[in-house]
Amino acid sequence: MVNALLGLILLLALVNIVCLVVLLYRISRTSGGNAEQAVREELRQGREESAQAARDLREEVSQALKSASDTTIRTIGEMALLQRSQLVDALGELKSLTEISQTQLGALRA
């Protein structure tokens, strides 16, 4: 029983070695015999893709910040106009109260 298992393991190891040789042969044939060059090319492509993705992300973040900045500026401008309107109204009320006070003070003196 043990001998059969050892024989099976040996057979599987030989099949594995044959598969690896065939795989290495195919890789060397498809890459022109230079697997190292193929790996370098893949790494270069990966770096280029990462650089492009980073560039796109920076552009997207920049546009989002610009949009937020524009919205903030517009909102602050609208708030300033509203405050100015409220200030003009309050100033009108104050002038009206001052005139009423002056009239009543004049009536008390007379």
C-alpha positions as CSV (number, residue, x, y, z in Angstrom):
1,M,0.0,0.0,0.0
2,V,2.8,2.4,0.9
3,N,4.7,1.5,-2.2
4,A,1.7,2.2,-4.3
5,L,1.3,5.7,-2.8
6,L,5.0,6.4,-3.2
7,G,4.8,5.3,-6.9
8,L,1.7,7.5,-7.4
9,I,3.4,10.6,-5.8
10,L,6.5,10.0,-8.0
11,L,4.3,9.7,-11.1
12,L,2.5,12.9,-10.3
13,A,5.8,14.7,-9.6
14,L,7.1,13.6,-13.1
15,V,3.8,14.8,-14.7
16,N,4.2,18.1,-12.9
17,I,7.8,18.6,-14.1
18,V,6.7,17.8,-17.7
19,C,3.9,20.4,-17.4
20,L,6.3,23.0,-16.1
21,V,8.8,22.4,-19.0
22,V,6.0,22.7,-21.5
23,L,4.7,25.9,-19.9
24,L,8.2,27.4,-19.8
25,Y,8.7,26.5,-23.5
26,R,5.4,28.2,-24.5
27,I,6.3,31.3,-22.5
28,S,9.7,31.6,-24.1
29,R,8.3,31.0,-27.5
30,T,5.5,33.6,-27.2
31,S,7.8,36.3,-25.8
32,G,10.5,35.8,-28.4
33,G,12.6,33.7,-26.1
34,N,12.9,36.5,-23.5
35,A,10.6,36.0,-20.5
36,E,12.4,38.7,-18.6
37,Q,11.6,41.2,-21.2
38,A,7.9,40.2,-21.1
39,V,7.8,40.7,-17.4
40,R,9.5,44.1,-17.7
41,E,6.9,45.1,-20.3
42,E,4.0,44.0,-18.0
43,L,5.5,46.0,-15.2
44,R,5.9,49.1,-17.4
45,Q,2.3,48.8,-18.5
46,G,1.2,48.5,-14.9
47,R,3.1,51.7,-14.0
48,E,1.6,53.6,-16.9
49,E,-1.9,52.5,-16.0
50,S,-1.3,53.5,-12.3
51,A,0.1,56.9,-13.4
52,Q,-3.0,57.5,-15.7
53,A,-5.4,56.5,-12.9
54,A,-3.6,58.8,-10.5
55,R,-3.8,61.7,-13.0
56,D,-7.5,61.1,-13.6
57,L,-8.2,61.0,-9.8
58,R,-6.3,64.3,-9.3
59,E,-8.3,65.9,-12.1
60,E,-11.6,64.6,-10.6
61,V,-10.6,65.9,-7.1
62,S,-9.6,69.2,-8.5
63,Q,-12.9,69.6,-10.3
64,A,-14.8,68.7,-7.2
65,L,-12.9,71.2,-5.1
66,K,-13.5,73.9,-7.7
67,S,-17.2,73.2,-7.8
68,A,-17.4,73.3,-4.0
69,S,-15.4,76.5,-3.9
70,D,-17.7,78.1,-6.5
71,T,-20.8,77.0,-4.6
72,T,-19.4,78.5,-1.4
73,I,-18.5,81.8,-3.0
74,R,-22.0,82.0,-4.5
75,T,-23.7,81.2,-1.2
76,I,-21.6,83.7,0.7
77,G,-22.5,86.4,-1.9
78,E,-26.2,85.6,-1.6
79,M,-25.9,85.8,2.2
80,A,-24.2,89.2,2.0
81,L,-27.0,90.5,-0.2
82,L,-29.6,89.2,2.3
83,Q,-27.7,90.7,5.2
84,R,-27.4,94.1,3.4
85,S,-31.2,94.0,2.8
86,Q,-31.9,93.3,6.4
87,L,-29.5,96.0,7.5
88,V,-31.2,98.6,5.3
89,D,-34.5,97.5,6.8
90,A,-33.2,97.8,10.3
91,L,-31.7,101.2,9.6
92,G,-35.1,102.4,8.2
93,E,-36.8,101.2,11.4
94,L,-34.1,102.9,13.6
95,K,-34.6,106.2,11.7
96,S,-38.4,105.9,12.1
97,L,-38.0,105.2,15.8
98,T,-35.6,108.1,16.2
99,E,-38.1,110.5,14.5
100,I,-40.9,109.3,16.7
101,S,-38.8,109.7,19.8
102,Q,-37.8,113.2,18.7
103,T,-41.4,114.1,18.1
104,Q,-42.5,112.8,21.4
105,L,-39.6,114.5,23.2
106,G,-40.6,117.8,21.5
107,A,-44.2,117.4,22.6
108,L,-43.1,116.8,26.2
109,R,-40.9,119.9,26.3
110,A,-43.7,122.1,25.0
